[in-house]
């Protein structure tokens, strides 16, 4: 009996010690930790899928690191998907990133997901906060990945709004060198009166109310309100037949850019709210020429 009791005591103590050790390990890591292990060899291409940058299951990104990379030379492109802040997925950009890799792009690509808005959940500013968290993750771990902190943000639709907003409102350190906006929106209060009824409903849910009820929120989420003479260059692709993000959004934004003497390149096409296949080659060629101009590849 004595031996049995002692053995139980020992096992109990080991269990307690193990629990404390596990707690210590869990507390020693945070949601900004890089992938476990040594930094990957720089002469090899490396891919991480669904790498967490936060604690929510939606706060993940795919990371594509090119071979021969270095902190000094390897610049970053951050992709932000669209979907009216309510649907969509980073997989929307997988095809274009795969095409870039087949052409041996020297850029590191970070393709992010963010929390999507639902009825009464993940409302503004959830998506905005997630993009900031993702960018903070990249900056914090750029040495681990052997890439530069310098980046361009590329977004489509709602992702374009998030990309330009961060380039114009949250770029105090200057590491965001430019933005690429694909059929984006720039003035959310104006959008409410310009767009289709279905998008008005979505916008009301995402923002927590209509513009008259939430004027400060609509203002803060609109890139047009943060244009200054120091704003970075932006590539503006828009559809002349777009009823979701009407061309008036791009035209009014460009007026503000002109007034502040901010460099931009526009790419209008006779299409709706997407890059029509017939224009895809030309559109992407212009977009990546713009990227290489303002963030030259090594």
C-alpha positions as CSV (number, residue, x, y, z in Angstrom):
1,X,0.0,0.0,0.0
2,X,2.8,2.4,0.9
3,X,4.6,1.8,-2.4
4,X,1.4,2.2,-4.4
5,X,0.6,5.5,-2.6
6,X,4.1,6.8,-3.2
7,X,3.9,6.0,-6.9
8,X,0.6,7.8,-7.1
9,X,2.2,10.8,-5.4
10,X,5.1,10.8,-7.9
11,X,2.8,10.5,-10.9
12,X,0.6,13.3,-9.5
13,X,3.6,15.6,-9.1
14,X,4.8,14.8,-12.6
15,X,1.4,15.6,-14.0
16,X,1.4,18.9,-12.2
17,X,4.9,19.7,-13.4
18,X,3.9,18.8,-17.0
19,X,0.8,21.0,-16.8
20,X,2.9,24.0,-15.6
21,X,5.5,23.3,-18.4
22,X,2.8,23.1,-21.0
23,X,1.3,26.4,-19.7
24,X,4.7,28.0,-19.8
25,X,5.2,27.0,-23.4
26,X,1.8,28.2,-24.4
27,X,2.3,31.5,-22.7
28,X,5.8,31.9,-24.3
29,X,4.3,32.0,-27.8
30,X,1.9,34.7,-29.1
31,X,-0.2,35.1,-32.1
32,X,2.6,36.8,-33.9
33,X,5.1,34.0,-33.7
34,X,6.7,32.8,-37.0
35,X,6.4,29.2,-38.1
36,X,8.2,26.9,-35.7
37,X,11.8,26.0,-36.5
38,X,14.9,27.6,-38.0
39,X,14.5,30.3,-40.7
40,X,14.1,28.5,-44.1
41,X,17.1,28.3,-46.4
42,X,17.2,31.4,-48.5
43,X,18.2,29.6,-51.8
44,X,15.0,27.5,-51.8
45,X,11.5,28.6,-52.5
46,X,9.3,28.1,-49.5
47,X,5.5,28.1,-49.0
48,X,3.4,28.2,-45.9
49,X,-0.3,27.6,-46.1
50,X,-2.8,28.9,-43.5
51,X,-0.1,30.5,-41.3
52,X,-1.8,32.1,-38.3
53,X,-1.2,35.8,-37.7
54,X,-3.9,35.9,-35.0
55,X,-6.0,33.7,-32.7
56,X,-9.2,33.6,-34.8
57,X,-9.5,30.8,-37.3
58,X,-10.0,33.4,-40.1
59,X,-6.7,35.2,-39.3
60,X,-4.5,33.2,-41.5
61,X,-2.3,33.8,-44.6
62,X,-0.5,31.9,-47.3
63,X,3.2,32.9,-47.6
64,X,5.2,32.4,-50.8
65,X,9.0,33.1,-50.4
66,X,11.1,33.1,-53.6
67,X,14.6,31.6,-53.8
68,X,17.6,33.8,-53.4
69,X,15.8,36.2,-51.1
70,X,17.3,38.7,-48.7
71,X,16.2,41.3,-46.3
72,X,17.8,44.0,-48.4
73,X,16.5,43.0,-51.8
74,X,13.3,40.9,-51.6
75,X,10.2,43.2,-51.6
76,X,6.7,42.0,-50.6
77,X,3.3,42.1,-52.2
78,X,0.3,41.7,-49.9
79,X,-2.9,40.4,-51.5
80,X,-6.2,41.2,-49.9
81,X,-9.3,39.5,-51.4
82,X,-12.7,41.1,-51.9
83,X,-16.3,40.0,-51.3
84,X,-18.1,43.0,-49.9
85,X,-16.3,42.4,-46.5
86,X,-18.8,39.5,-46.1
87,X,-17.6,36.6,-48.3
88,X,-14.6,35.7,-50.4
89,X,-11.3,34.0,-49.6
90,X,-7.6,34.3,-50.2
91,X,-7.9,31.5,-52.7
92,X,-9.3,34.1,-55.1
93,X,-5.7,35.2,-55.7
94,X,-4.1,31.8,-55.7
95,X,-4.1,31.6,-59.5
96,X,-2.4,34.9,-60.1
97,X,0.2,34.1,-57.4
98,X,0.9,30.7,-59.1
99,X,1.3,32.5,-62.4
100,X,3.8,34.9,-60.8
101,X,5.8,32.0,-59.3
102,X,5.9,30.2,-62.7
103,X,7.6,33.3,-64.1
104,X,10.1,33.2,-61.2
105,X,8.9,36.4,-59.5
106,X,11.5,37.8,-57.1
107,X,8.7,39.2,-54.9
108,X,7.6,37.5,-51.6
109,X,3.8,37.1,-51.7
110,X,1.5,37.2,-48.6
111,X,-2.1,36.3,-49.3
112,X,-4.3,37.0,-46.4
113,X,-7.7,36.1,-45.0
114,X,-9.6,38.3,-42.5
115,X,-12.7,38.0,-40.4
116,X,-15.8,38.3,-42.6
117,X,-18.8,40.3,-41.5
118,X,-22.1,38.5,-40.7
119,X,-25.4,39.5,-39.3
120,X,-24.4,41.5,-36.2
121,X,-20.8,40.1,-36.1
122,X,-17.4,41.1,-37.2
123,X,-18.7,44.5,-38.1
124,X,-16.5,47.5,-38.8
125,X,-13.6,47.8,-38.0
126,X,-12.9,44.0,-37.8
127,X,-11.5,43.7,-41.4
128,X,-9.5,46.8,-41.0
129,X,-8.0,45.6,-37.7
130,X,-7.2,42.2,-39.2
131,X,-5.3,43.7,-42.1
132,X,-3.3,45.8,-39.7
133,X,-2.6,42.7,-37.6
134,X,-1.4,40.8,-40.7
135,X,0.9,43.6,-41.8
136,X,2.3,43.8,-38.2
137,X,3.0,40.1,-38.4
138,X,4.9,40.4,-41.7
139,X,6.9,43.3,-40.3
140,X,7.7,41.6,-37.1
141,X,8.9,38.4,-38.8
142,X,10.5,39.8,-42.0
143,X,14.0,38.9,-40.8
144,X,12.8,35.3,-40.1
145,X,11.5,35.1,-43.7
146,X,14.5,37.0,-45.1
147,X,12.4,39.6,-46.8
148,X,12.2,43.4,-46.8
149,X,9.7,45.4,-44.7
150,X,8.9,47.3,-47.9
151,X,5.7,46.3,-49.6
152,X,2.8,47.0,-51.9
153,X,-0.8,46.3,-51.0
154,X,-2.9,44.8,-53.7
155,X,-6.7,44.4,-53.2
156,X,-9.8,43.7,-55.1
157,X,-13.2,45.3,-54.4
158,X,-13.6,45.4,-50.6
159,X,-10.0,44.3,-50.4
160,X,-9.0,47.3,-52.5
161,X,-10.7,49.6,-50.0
162,X,-8.7,47.9,-47.2
163,X,-5.5,48.1,-49.2
164,X,-5.7,51.8,-50.0
165,X,-7.0,52.7,-46.6
166,X,-3.9,51.2,-44.9
167,X,-1.6,52.7,-47.5
168,X,-3.1,56.2,-46.8
169,X,-4.1,56.1,-43.1
170,X,-1.7,53.6,-41.5
171,X,1.6,54.1,-43.2
172,X,3.5,56.3,-40.7
173,X,6.7,54.1,-41.1
174,X,6.6,54.5,-44.9
175,X,7.1,50.8,-45.6
176,X,3.9,50.7,-47.8
177,X,5.3,52.1,-51.1
178,X,2.2,52.0,-53.2
179,X,-1.3,50.4,-53.5
180,X,-3.0,48.5,-56.3
181,X,-6.8,48.9,-56.3
182,X,-8.9,46.6,-58.5
183,X,-12.5,47.9,-58.8
184,X,-12.2,49.3,-55.3
185,X,-14.3,51.9,-53.4
186,X,-13.0,55.0,-51.8
187,X,-15.9,56.9,-50.3
188,X,-18.3,54.7,-48.4
189,X,-20.9,57.3,-47.6
190,X,-21.1,58.3,-51.3
191,X,-21.1,54.6,-52.2
192,X,-24.3,54.1,-50.2
193,X,-26.2,56.3,-52.5
194,X,-24.5,55.2,-55.7
195,X,-24.6,51.4,-55.5
196,X,-27.2,48.7,-55.8
197,X,-29.8,48.0,-53.1
198,X,-28.2,44.7,-52.2
199,X,-24.8,46.3,-51.5
200,X,-26.6,49.0,-49.5
201,X,-27.9,46.2,-47.2
202,X,-24.5,44.7,-46.9
203,X,-22.9,48.0,-46.2
204,X,-25.4,48.8,-43.5
205,X,-24.6,45.5,-41.8
206,X,-20.8,45.9,-42.1
207,X,-20.8,49.5,-40.9
208,X,-23.4,48.9,-38.2
209,X,-25.9,51.4,-39.7
210,X,-26.5,53.8,-42.6
211,X,-24.3,56.8,-43.2
212,X,-26.7,59.1,-41.4
213,X,-26.5,57.0,-38.2
214,X,-22.7,56.1,-38.4
215,X,-21.1,59.2,-40.1
216,X,-17.8,59.0,-38.2
217,X,-17.4,55.3,-39.1
218,X,-18.1,55.8,-42.8
219,X,-15.7,58.7,-42.8
220,X,-12.9,56.7,-41.1
221,X,-13.3,53.8,-43.4
222,X,-13.1,55.9,-46.6
223,X,-9.6,56.2,-48.2
224,X,-10.6,59.5,-50.0
225,X,-10.6,61.2,-46.6
226,X,-6.9,60.5,-46.0
227,X,-5.4,61.7,-49.2
228,X,-2.5,64.1,-48.6
229,X,0.5,65.4,-50.6
230,X,2.5,62.6,-48.9
231,X,0.2,59.8,-50.0
232,X,1.8,56.9,-51.9
233,X,1.1,56.2,-55.6
234,X,-2.0,54.1,-56.4
235,X,-3.0,52.0,-59.4
236,X,-6.8,52.4,-60.0
237,X,-8.5,49.8,-62.2
238,X,-12.2,50.2,-62.6
239,X,-15.1,49.1,-64.7
240,X,-17.0,51.6,-66.8
241,X,-20.1,49.4,-66.5
242,X,-19.7,48.6,-62.8
243,X,-22.9,49.0,-60.8
244,X,-21.4,47.7,-57.5
245,X,-18.4,50.0,-57.4
246,X,-19.6,52.7,-59.9
247,X,-17.0,54.5,-61.9
248,X,-17.9,57.7,-60.0
249,X,-16.0,56.2,-57.0
250,X,-12.8,56.1,-59.0
251,X,-13.3,59.4,-60.8
252,X,-14.0,61.3,-57.5
253,X,-11.0,59.7,-55.9
254,X,-8.8,60.7,-58.8
255,X,-10.0,64.3,-58.4
256,X,-8.8,64.3,-54.8
257,X,-5.5,62.7,-55.9
258,X,-5.0,65.4,-58.6
259,X,-5.6,68.2,-56.1
260,X,-3.0,66.8,-53.8
261,X,-0.6,66.0,-56.7
262,X,-0.4,62.3,-55.7
263,X,0.9,60.0,-58.6
264,X,-1.6,57.5,-59.8
265,X,-2.3,55.4,-62.9
266,X,-5.8,54.6,-64.0
267,X,-6.9,51.6,-66.0
268,X,-10.6,51.8,-67.0
269,X,-12.2,49.0,-69.0
270,X,-15.7,48.5,-70.4
271,X,-16.5,45.8,-67.9
272,X,-18.6,45.2,-64.7
273,X,-17.3,44.3,-61.2
274,X,-14.6,42.0,-62.2
275,X,-11.6,41.7,-64.6
276,X,-13.2,40.3,-67.7
277,X,-11.1,37.6,-69.3
278,X,-10.7,39.6,-72.5
279,X,-8.9,42.3,-70.5
280,X,-7.1,40.2,-68.0
281,X,-3.7,40.0,-69.7
282,X,-3.6,43.8,-70.4
283,X,-4.9,44.6,-66.9
284,X,-2.4,42.4,-65.0
285,X,0.5,43.5,-67.2
286,X,-0.2,47.2,-66.3
287,X,-0.7,46.4,-62.6
288,X,2.6,44.6,-62.3
289,X,4.5,47.2,-64.4
290,X,3.2,49.7,-61.9
291,X,4.4,47.5,-59.0
292,X,7.8,47.2,-60.5
293,X,8.0,50.9,-61.1
294,X,7.3,51.9,-57.5
295,X,8.7,48.9,-55.7
296,X,11.4,47.5,-58.1
297,X,12.2,43.8,-57.9
298,X,15.7,42.8,-57.0
